Amino acid sequence: MELSVRFAVPADAASLGEFMTRNFLAAYAHTASPENVRRAIADNYAEAAQQRQLSDQKNLGLIAVYGEDWAGHALMTLAGAAPEPVVLRPAIELARFYVDTRFHGCGVAQELMARVKQVALQRGAASLWLSVAQSSQQAIRFYQKEGFRISGELIYMFGDDPKDDWLMICDLSA
Ligand SMILES: CC(C)(COP(=O)(O)OP(=O)(O)OC[C@H]1O[C@@H](n2cnc3c(N)ncnc32)[C@H](O)[C@@H]1OP(=O)(O)O)[C@@H](O)C(=O)NCCC(=O)NCCS
């Protein structure tokens, strides 16, 4: 069976809400209070938030599908403001990059990232940037293998709880 990657559409909101809630909880529920986890899901990941994000022209979502299963999801923001250290412009934000826990370590992340880079290049980007939790060693390691470099620090508001993130940048010409 082959992995395929397609663009997300607003009709994916309910399934994507379920996918992201489940995988966000698996990855980050232990790093914040239950109230802040609840707020983060409602604000960013649940069905209504997905509907809003997927209907916004500046966002571009990708879904990796393996057979009947959703294996991964990426969200790119095309027209947002990039942090100052992002000097290679135009730059696209990789706002979300998740592989279902069942597919970690299987190469899905690499295939989905290859598609993200392809789409970013097609859109004329010189670089991709992202914000990743400093505690998320697995994700940082993956991004480093994919050519992203730590280029500064950012604060991520997890509900009302400020968390230390790394700013990571990938030069798409490299
Ligand atoms: C980040 C993510 C997409 C990477 O996908 P993946 O399939 O795990 O990627 P890889 O198999 O290449 O693993 C990445 C590295 O982390 C290592 N790793 C695996 N589990 C780990 C753990 N618990 N702690 C630290 N490193 C770990 C792997 O060994 C690998 O490094 P190596 O190639 O040097 O051995 C995936 O882990 C994920 O979806 N995580 C949850 C969501 C998330 O945090 N996304 C990023 C938000 S910015």
The ligand as a MOL file (V3000), in Angstrom:
LIG
                    3D

  0  0  0     0  0            999 V3000
M  V30 BEGIN CTAB
M  V30 COUNTS 48 50 0 0 0
M  V30 BEGIN ATOM
M  V30 1 C 7.7740 15.1710 14.7850 0
M  V30 2 C 7.2770 13.9410 14.0270 0
M  V30 3 C 6.4630 14.3730 12.8380 0
M  V30 4 C 8.5140 13.1550 13.5280 0
M  V30 5 O 8.0610 11.9680 12.9170 0
M  V30 6 P 8.7720 10.5840 13.2690 0
M  V30 7 O 8.1480 9.5410 12.4380 0
M  V30 8 O 8.7510 10.4220 14.7390 0
M  V30 9 O 10.2740 10.8950 12.7460 0
M  V30 10 P 11.5660 9.9830 12.8420 0
M  V30 11 O 11.2040 8.5440 12.8250 0
M  V30 12 O 12.5320 10.5000 11.8350 0
M  V30 13 O 12.1120 10.2790 14.3250 0
M  V30 14 C 12.7520 11.4860 14.5990 0
M  V30 15 C 13.9250 11.2480 15.5480 0
M  V30 16 O 13.4560 11.2340 16.8920 0
M  V30 17 C 14.0070 10.1120 17.5760 0
M  V30 18 N 13.0520 9.7590 18.6280 0
M  V30 19 C 12.0300 8.8790 18.5750 0
M  V30 20 N 11.3810 8.8660 19.7600 0
M  V30 21 C 12.0090 9.7670 20.5410 0
M  V30 22 C 11.8100 10.2230 21.8660 0
M  V30 23 N 10.8180 9.7550 22.6220 0
M  V30 24 N 12.6420 11.1860 22.3400 0
M  V30 25 C 13.6470 11.6720 21.5990 0
M  V30 26 N 13.8760 11.2850 20.3230 0
M  V30 27 C 13.0730 10.3360 19.8320 0
M  V30 28 C 14.1840 9.0810 16.5130 0
M  V30 29 O 15.1310 8.1170 16.9040 0
M  V30 30 C 14.6560 9.9310 15.3370 0
M  V30 31 O 16.0340 10.2530 15.4390 0
M  V30 32 P 17.1830 9.3680 14.6790 0
M  V30 33 O 16.8170 9.3240 13.2330 0
M  V30 34 O 18.4380 10.1030 14.9640 0
M  V30 35 O 17.1230 8.0110 15.2990 0
M  V30 36 C 6.4280 13.0220 14.9460 0
M  V30 37 O 7.2340 12.5290 15.9830 0
M  V30 38 C 5.2060 13.7020 15.5080 0
M  V30 39 O 4.1970 13.8200 14.8410 0
M  V30 40 N 5.2860 14.1400 16.7850 0
M  V30 41 C 4.1610 14.7240 17.4800 0
M  V30 42 C 3.7770 16.0830 16.9130 0
M  V30 43 C 4.8690 17.1000 16.9930 0
M  V30 44 O 5.5330 17.2690 18.0200 0
M  V30 45 N 5.0460 17.8300 15.8880 0
M  V30 46 C 5.9450 18.9300 15.8270 0
M  V30 47 C 5.2130 20.1350 16.2910 0
M  V30 48 S 6.1880 21.5720 15.9260 0
M  V30 END ATOM
M  V30 BEGIN BOND
M  V30 1 1 1 2
M  V30 2 1 2 3
M  V30 3 1 2 4
M  V30 4 1 2 36
M  V30 5 1 4 5
M  V30 6 1 5 6
M  V30 7 2 6 7
M  V30 8 1 6 8
M  V30 9 1 6 9
M  V30 10 1 9 10
M  V30 11 2 10 11
M  V30 12 1 10 12
M  V30 13 1 10 13
M  V30 14 1 13 14
M  V30 15 1 14 15
M  V30 16 1 15 16
M  V30 17 1 15 30
M  V30 18 1 16 17
M  V30 19 1 17 18
M  V30 20 1 17 28
M  V30 21 1 18 19
M  V30 22 1 18 27
M  V30 23 2 19 20
M  V30 24 1 20 21
M  V30 25 1 21 22
M  V30 26 2 21 27
M  V30 27 1 22 23
M  V30 28 2 22 24
M  V30 29 1 24 25
M  V30 30 2 25 26
M  V30 31 1 26 27
M  V30 32 1 28 29
M  V30 33 1 28 30
M  V30 34 1 30 31
M  V30 35 1 31 32
M  V30 36 2 32 33
M  V30 37 1 32 34
M  V30 38 1 32 35
M  V30 39 1 36 37
M  V30 40 1 36 38
M  V30 41 2 38 39
M  V30 42 1 38 40
M  V30 43 1 40 41
M  V30 44 1 41 42
M  V30 45 1 42 43
M  V30 46 2 43 44
M  V30 47 1 43 45
M  V30 48 1 45 46
M  V30 49 1 46 47
M  V30 50 1 47 48
M  V30 END BOND
M  V30 END CTAB
M  END
